[in-house]
Amino acid sequence: LYRTNGIAAACATALLAFGTLAFAHSGATGVVKERMEMMKEIGSGMKVIGEMIKGARPFDAAEAAASARAVANHAAMVPSLFPEGSTDSPSEASSAIWEDWDAFLELSDALAETGLQLATAAETASDASDIRAAFAATGRTCAACHEDFRIEK
Ligand code: HEC
């Protein structure tokens, strides 16, 4: 399921993605709004850690661990925030989610798992380079799911 591009490349992609987050949720209601806000929060958590890795923010192990834990906790909410057929405008959810629900769940589990690994790595890290690989792995799950299940508008 995961593309096997190098950690450095994935990391660079992740940094780019989180540095320039665009949110499309204005006008959203109900569960679509809820999950867009949830995605926005995990985006913010990743951005904090990405900035530490980039050197744009001082490395703080506790803050990185808390951000990673928030990402993992939000991942656990993913399945319940995607009831079948919930694609009301301005949702970017692809109907492929419900055609391939198991693959979608697998990616949300992977996000929870890699997010926890990132939190664990951050807890014992002495500088940002210690969490680079775990950050890239988390970022790859975002990219993999968006590629298959999000139609960017
Ligand atoms: C299991 C699949 C999945 C994973 C994993 C995932 N996303 Fe998403 N993401 C989606 C889907 C589907 C949408 C579109 C939801 C909608 O518009 O209804 C989305 C939308 C978004 C949005 C746009 C929110 C808005 O306001 O429009 C951001 C930002 C985002 N994701 C960030 C992330 C980040 C960062 C990660 C990894 C830490 C991540 N996502 C992991 C499926 C996923």
Residues whose N, C-alpha, C, O or C-beta is under 5 A from the ligand:
A	BS01	HEC	A22 F23 A24 H25 V32 M36 M39 K40 I42 G43 M46 P90 S91 E92 A93 F104 L107 S108 L111 T138 T141 C142 C145 H146 F149 R150
